[in-house]
Amino acid sequence: ADVRTDEQEILAAADAARALNDPAREAWCREFRGYILRHLGRYDEADRMYRAALDLCARHPAANERYFARIVTRYGKLCAVRGRYDDALAHLSAGLERFRAA
């Protein structure tokens, strides 16, 4: 499978999770797509996916508690790659705090 097909499948899974009212799985799909896009150097698109995942976590905290630490940490890594070091530090610190509390 190529990257475009993988991206389409991830987006389809996110849409299915939304249709099933499963914010945890939808957040996971959006975060995973952001992860792939970050590694492909498509930072603007990755940023949008991570923000969408974080927004889902904010709107559905109980459903997304288990994913939040990973999502916020990976978003922090993206911020660092983009030279947004204050944002990176804030997000990486939030992720570390959640991982320690787990």
Buried (B, 14 or more C-beta within 10 A) or exposed (E): EEEEEEBEEBBEBBEEBBEEEBBBBBBBBBBBBBBBBBEEEBBEBBBBBBBBBBEBBEEBEEBBEEBBBBBBBBBBBBBBBBEBEEBBEBBBEBBBEBEEEE
